[in-house]
């Protein structure tokens, strides 16, 4: 069974641009969570989706948004990029919500904002 | 809000020896889950071990075991017979298990970088 896939793996953008990251969960998994990982702040929760509905949201500005499609694939969007948005963005999937058992992580998308 | 603290930014261990990584957490909830995740240099995060707060017995997974002290809010990871492949960043994480509508997000500690010396 294929694992969680994230595209693209690497991305370079400039300040003010917007970006869309994609995550395909493990087949059969219906819950997708997004995390931002930076050296300074560590791993921070962005949001979690289940059945195309946002179930939880972290403490990030409105520039960060996401959605989930009927096939459970998820996208996150960051508008008006800032230098501080440079990070590794991790997606994780789980069978159901709440994901009290294991979350399976993807390899991440490395976003660099210049 | 729940917090997770890993007080050891870096640890090292000799191959075949035992090492313990520390984690403490702060919560007012009685029902929750604790996890240790491993992130090797390739960056793919994988689950090492999981503990339900209502279980008194410490979880074990082969060479990995935890020492869960609920009253002290401590959740340390012991790696026995350390191998070169154990070298990675280890994250302790907390997730609420309260079914009363709590936020079920994973809250991570800052991580401990483990080096295994041959």
Interface residues (C-beta under 8 A of the other chain):
Chain A: X33 X35 X42 X43 X44 X45 X48 X55 X56 X58 X88 X90 X92 X97 X98 X99 X100 X101 X102 X103 X104 X105 X106 X107 X108
Chain B: X33 X37 X42 X43 X44 X45 X46 X47 X50 X91 X95 X97 X103 X104 X105 X106 X107 X108 X109 X110 X111
